Amino acid sequence: MAQAFELGYFGHGIKVLEFEARLQEYLGAAQVVAVNSGSAALHLALDALGIGPGDEVIVPSLTFVSCFQMISATGALPVPCEVYPETLLMDVEDVASKITPRTRALMPVHYAGNPCDLKRLYRLADQAGIRVIEDAAHALGSSYQGRLIGSFGDLICFSFDSIKNITCGEGGAVICQDKELADIMRQKRLLGIDRHATIDSGPTHRWFYRIPCQGFRYHMSNLNAALGLAQLAKLPAFIKRRQQIARRYDQALSSIKGLSLLKIDYDTVAPHIYVIKVHQGRRNELMEFLRQQDIEASLNYIPNHRHEYYQQLYRERPWHLPVTEQAFAEILTLPLHCALTDEDVERVIEQLYRFFELPLTAPRESEG
């Protein structure tokens, strides 16, 4: 970070290029385009593919509103789909039923860091002749069939905001295999500026540029990139700690009859959030109980087809998503962060045992 200040230029510069190179090396990715947020990454990917008015993009309703907002920002229609109840990941069968001649892309969301069924989704996309834009905001460090998310696929979008697996303060990146497409996004992130053009009369001047396309102010700054570089070096340790906490939760909570856990393999998943499902209509009661104990619990997320703006868009085509609605009535996100101590984690578990009127000693598996 000190070096970024010493450079004296805080915009898009050498630290951004270094961050891109380090992320490319970590992922084993072909092309990395760093931007200033995960939302910018999604919008840039959609725009670079030419998705716009009259087009449709299929996306789970149970996701952060950024996915829907970035799709609708292009003029396209976000088409909400169901999730599987045991994972809250994109339901492939429901996706297949929603593909129309207007469908231009699928947007699977790797919820909680758990990868979607990418093999089937990419096969479906290939058959339909459409693109795949993966929302991997939760999934940096997660693997699918032995390969890191971002090391393969069509377009993969990461977020590096303050609560993600690593942070740049604010930041994001689009990963792709196609250099030509990546170059388009590199130009568009800098307001469409092309500085490689020459002036007909005389030599090229440093001040000269042209604007051949619509662009956006989406570039990452040197300061954000410098923070990201320091964070990226710590990612393996961050992942290990997150996995330890998630496994402890699983171990302690799996026997509680009033709730259920998501089906996630923490040998391959770098968990971003830890979500439980609370049954018998007690979710809100438990959330309030935890808050009274100074334990913050939250909801990830409100289904987007329920938001007023999208209900207006869907007036002539209302969506019925019973699995998503049921999940929303039950999900609760527990604290999960590298800064949590073992004592913090045990206190969360203890309060859950208190709520369900169980003995306060949570079981542990024997070691060794």
C-alpha positions in Angstrom: 0.0 0.0 0.0 2.9 2.4 0.8 4.3 1.8 -2.6 1.0 2.7 -4.2 1.1 6.1 -2.4 4.7 6.6 -3.3 3.8 6.2 -7.0 1.8 9.4 -6.7 -0.9 8.2 -9.1 -4.0 6.6 -7.6 -5.9 5.8 -10.7 -5.6 2.8 -13.0 -1.9 2.0 -13.1 0.9 -0.5 -12.5 -0.6 -2.0 -9.2 -3.8 -2.9 -11.1 -1.7 -4.7 -13.7 0.2 -6.5 -11.0 -3.0 -7.5 -9.2 -4.4 -8.8 -12.4 -1.2 -10.9 -13.0 -1.3 -12.3 -9.5 -5.0 -13.2 -9.7 -4.4 -14.8 -13.1 -1.5 -16.8 -11.7 -3.6 -17.9 -8.7 -6.6 -19.0 -10.7 -4.7 -20.3 -13.7 -7.0 -18.1 -15.8 -6.5 -16.9 -19.4 -7.7 -13.3 -19.1 -8.3 -11.1 -16.0 -10.0 -7.7 -16.2 -10.0 -5.9 -12.9 -12.8 -3.4 -12.2 -14.0 -1.3 -9.3 -16.8 -3.6 -8.0 -18.5 -6.9 -8.5 -21.5 -5.2 -9.9 -19.3 -3.4 -12.5 -17.9 -6.9 -13.4 -21.4 -8.2 -14.1 -22.5 -5.2 -16.1 -19.3 -5.1 -18.1 -19.6 -8.8 -19.0 -23.2 -8.4 -20.1 -22.5 -5.2 -22.1 -19.4 -6.8 -23.8 -21.6 -9.6 -25.0 -24.0 -7.1 -26.6 -26.9 -8.1 -24.3 -29.6 -5.4 -24.3 -33.3 -4.5 -24.9 -35.4 -7.5 -25.9 -33.0 -10.0 -24.5 -33.5 -12.2 -21.5 -31.0 -13.6 -18.9 -32.0 -16.4 -16.6 -30.8 -15.9 -13.0 -31.8 -17.3 -9.6 -34.2 -15.0 -7.8 -32.5 -15.9 -4.5 -29.4 -13.7 -5.0 -28.2 -10.2 -4.3 -30.1 -7.5 -6.2 -26.9 -6.6 -8.1 -27.4 -9.5 -10.5 -30.9 -8.2 -11.4 -30.0 -4.6 -11.5 -27.0 -5.1 -13.8 -29.2 -7.2 -16.2 -32.0 -4.6 -16.3 -29.4 -1.8 -16.6 -28.6 -3.2 -20.1 -32.3 -3.1 -21.0 -32.5 -6.9 -20.9 -35.0 -8.7 -18.7 -33.8 -10.8 -15.8 -35.8 -14.0 -15.8 -36.0 -15.5 -12.2 -35.5 -19.2 -11.8 -35.8 -21.7 -8.9 -33.0 -23.1 -6.7 -32.5 -26.6 -5.3 -33.8 -26.6 -1.7 -30.8 -28.5 -0.3 -28.1 -26.2 -1.8 -29.9 -23.0 -2.8 -28.1 -23.3 -6.2 -29.6 -22.7 -9.6 -32.1 -25.4 -10.6 -31.0 -26.8 -14.0 -34.4 -28.3 -14.8 -36.2 -25.0 -14.1 -33.6 -23.1 -16.2 -34.2 -25.5 -19.1 -38.0 -24.8 -18.9 -37.4 -21.0 -19.1 -35.1 -20.8 -22.1 -36.8 -19.0 -25.0 -35.6 -17.5 -28.3 -35.0 -14.3 -26.4 -32.6 -15.9 -23.9 -29.0 -14.7 -24.4 -27.3 -15.9 -21.2 -27.5 -17.9 -18.0 -26.2 -16.3 -14.8 -25.6 -19.1 -12.2 -24.8 -17.8 -8.7 -22.3 -19.8 -6.6 -24.3 -19.2 -3.5 -22.2 -19.3 -0.2 -19.2 -20.2 -2.3 -20.7 -23.5 -3.4 -20.4 -24.0 -7.2 -23.5 -24.7 -9.3 -23.8 -27.8 -11.5 -21.6 -26.2 -14.1 -21.3 -29.3 -16.3 -25.0 -29.5 -16.9 -25.5 -25.7 -17.2 -22.7 -25.4 -19.8 -24.1 -28.3 -21.7 -27.6 -26.6 -21.6 -26.1 -23.3 -22.8 -24.2 -25.0 -25.6 -27.3 -26.7 -26.8 -29.2 -23.4 -26.8 -26.4 -21.3 -28.3 -26.3 -18.9 -25.4 -23.5 -17.6 -23.0 -22.8 -18.2 -19.4 -21.9 -15.4 -16.9 -21.0 -16.9 -13.6 -21.6 -14.8 -10.5 -18.7 -16.0 -8.4 -18.8 -13.1 -5.9 -18.9 -15.7 -3.1 -16.6 -18.3 -4.7 -13.0 -17.1 -4.8 -11.0 -20.2 -3.8 -13.7 -22.7 -4.4 -13.2 -25.7 -6.8 -15.5 -27.6 -9.2 -14.4 -31.1 -10.2 -10.8 -30.4 -9.2 -10.6 -27.0 -10.9 -10.7 -23.6 -9.3 -13.7 -21.4 -10.2 -12.3 -18.9 -12.7 -9.8 -21.3 -14.2 -12.3 -22.4 -16.9 -15.7 -21.3 -18.3 -17.1 -18.5 -20.3 -17.2 -15.3 -18.2 -16.7 -15.4 -14.4 -17.3 -12.4 -12.2 -15.7 -11.9 -8.8 -16.3 -9.3 -6.1 -13.7 -7.9 -3.7 -15.7 -5.7 -1.5 -15.2 -5.4 2.3 -16.9 -8.6 3.3 -15.7 -11.0 0.6 -13.1 -13.8 0.9 -10.5 -11.1 0.0 -11.1 -7.4 -0.2 -9.7 -4.5 -2.3 -11.9 -2.2 -0.2 -14.0 -2.1 -3.3 -13.3 -4.1 -6.4 -14.1 -6.9 -8.8 -12.9 -8.8 -11.8 -14.1 -10.5 -15.0 -12.4 -13.7 -16.0 -12.7 -15.1 -19.5 -10.8 -17.2 -22.0 -11.2 -15.0 -25.1 -8.5 -12.3 -25.4 -10.6 -10.3 -27.9 -13.5 -10.2 -25.5 -11.2 -9.3 -22.6 -9.7 -6.4 -24.7 -13.2 -5.1 -25.4 -13.9 -5.1 -21.6 -10.5 -3.4 -20.9 -11.5 -0.6 -23.2 -15.0 -0.3 -21.9 -13.9 -0.1 -18.3 -12.0 3.1 -19.1 -14.8 5.0 -20.7 -14.2 3.4 -24.1 -10.9 5.3 -24.5 -8.6 4.1 -27.2 -5.1 5.7 -26.9 -3.6 3.5 -29.6 -4.9 5.6 -32.5 -2.6 7.9 -34.5 -3.2 11.4 -35.8 -3.1 11.6 -39.6 -0.7 14.6 -39.6 2.5 14.1 -37.6 3.5 11.6 -34.9 1.3 10.2 -32.2 0.7 12.6 -29.3 0.3 11.4 -25.7 -2.8 13.5 -25.3 -4.7 12.1 -28.2 -7.4 9.4 -27.9 -10.6 8.4 -29.6 -13.9 6.9 -28.3 -15.1 4.1 -30.6 -17.7 2.6 -28.3 -19.8 3.1 -25.2 -17.7 2.9 -22.1 -18.0 3.2 -18.3 -15.9 4.4 -15.4 -15.3 0.9 -14.0 -11.5 0.7 -13.7 -9.9 -0.4 -10.5 -7.5 2.1 -8.7 -3.9 1.5 -7.7 -4.9 1.9 -4.1 -7.6 -0.8 -4.3 -5.2 -3.1 -6.2 -2.5 -2.7 -3.7 -4.8 -3.7 -0.9 -6.0 -6.6 -3.0 -2.4 -7.8 -3.6 -1.8 -8.0 0.2 -5.1 -9.8 0.7 -4.4 -12.3 -2.1 -1.2 -13.4 -0.4 -3.3 -14.3 2.7 -6.1 -16.1 0.8 -5.0 -19.6 1.6 -5.0 -18.9 5.3 -8.4 -17.1 5.0 -9.9 -20.1 3.3 -8.6 -22.5 5.8 -10.0 -20.5 8.7 -13.4 -20.1 7.0 -13.5 -23.9 6.4 -12.6 -24.6 10.0 -15.5 -22.4 11.3 -18.0 -23.9 8.8 -17.0 -27.4 9.7 -17.5 -26.7 13.4 -20.9 -25.3 12.8 -21.8 -28.3 10.7 -20.6 -30.6 13.5 -22.4 -28.8 16.3 -25.7 -28.0 14.5 -26.4 -31.1 12.4 -28.3 -32.8 15.2 -30.7 -30.0 16.0 -34.1 -31.0 14.8 -35.5 -27.5 14.4 -33.1 -26.6 11.6 -31.3 -28.0 8.6 -27.9 -27.3 7.0 -27.0 -26.7 3.4 -25.3 -29.5 1.5 -21.8 -28.2 1.0 -18.4 -30.0 0.8 -15.9 -27.9 2.6 -13.0 -29.8 1.2 -13.6 -28.0 -2.1 -15.6 -24.9 -1.1 -14.2 -21.7 0.3 -17.3 -20.6 2.2 -18.3 -17.0 2.0 -21.4 -17.1 4.2 -22.8 -19.8 6.5 -26.6 -20.3 6.0 -29.0 -22.5 8.0 -32.7 -23.2 7.4 -34.9 -22.7 10.5 -38.1 -24.7 10.4 -41.6 -24.4 12.0 -41.8 -20.7 11.3 -39.2 -19.8 13.9 -36.6 -18.0 11.7 -37.5 -14.5 12.7 -37.8 -15.5 16.4 -34.3 -17.0 16.3 -32.8 -14.0 14.5 -34.2 -11.7 17.1 -33.0 -14.0 19.9 -29.4 -13.9 18.6 -29.5 -10.2 18.2 -30.5 -9.8 21.8 -27.3 -11.8 22.6 -25.2 -9.3 20.5 -24.9 -11.9 17.7 -25.6 -10.5 14.3 -27.6 -12.8 12.0 -28.9 -11.7 8.6 -30.7 -12.9 5.5 -29.1 -13.7 2.2 -31.3 -12.8 0.3 -34.7 -11.3 -0.4 -35.9 -13.0 -3.6 -35.7 -10.4 -6.4 -39.0 -11.2 -8.0 -40.6 -9.9 -4.8 -39.1 -6.4 -5.1 -41.4 -3.7 -6.3 -39.3 -2.7 -9.3 -39.2 -6.2 -10.8 -42.8 -6.9 -10.0 -43.7 -4.0 -12.3 -41.5 -5.5 -15.0 -43.2 -8.8 -14.6 -46.8 -7.6 -14.6 -47.7 -9.4 -17.8 -45.5 -12.4 -16.8 -45.7 -13.1 -13.0 -43.4 -15.7 -11.6 -44.3 -18.4 -9.1 -41.2 -19.8 -7.4 -42.4 -21.9 -4.4 -39.0 -23.4 -3.5 -37.4 -20.0 -3.4 -40.3 -18.6 -1.4 -40.0 -21.4 1.1 -36.3 -21.0 1.4 -36.7 -17.3 2.0 -39.0 -18.0 4.9 -36.4 -20.3 6.5 -32.8 -19.1 5.7 -30.7 -17.4 8.3 -27.0 -16.4 8.0 -24.7 -17.0 11.0 -21.4 -15.1 11.6 -18.6 -16.4 9.5 -15.3 -14.4 9.2 -11.6 -15.1 9.7 -11.5 -12.7 12.6 -13.9 -14.9 14.7 -12.1 -16.7 17.5 -12.9 -20.2 18.6 -14.6 -18.7 21.6 -16.8 -16.5 19.3 -17.9 -19.5 17.3 -18.7 -21.5 20.5 -20.8 -18.7 21.8 -22.9 -18.6 18.6 -23.4 -22.4 18.9 -24.2 -22.1 22.6 -26.9 -19.6 22.0 -28.4 -21.7 19.3 -28.5 -24.6 21.8 -30.2 -22.3 24.3 -32.8 -21.2 21.8 -33.7 -24.8 21.0 -33.6 -25.8 24.7 -30.7 -28.3 24.3 -27.9 -29.1 26.7 -25.3 -26.3 26.4 -22.4 -28.5 25.5 -22.3 -28.9 21.7 -20.8 -32.3 20.6 -17.4 -32.5 19.1 -16.0 -35.3 17.0 -13.0 -37.1 18.6 -9.7 -36.1 17.2 -6.7 -38.4 16.4 
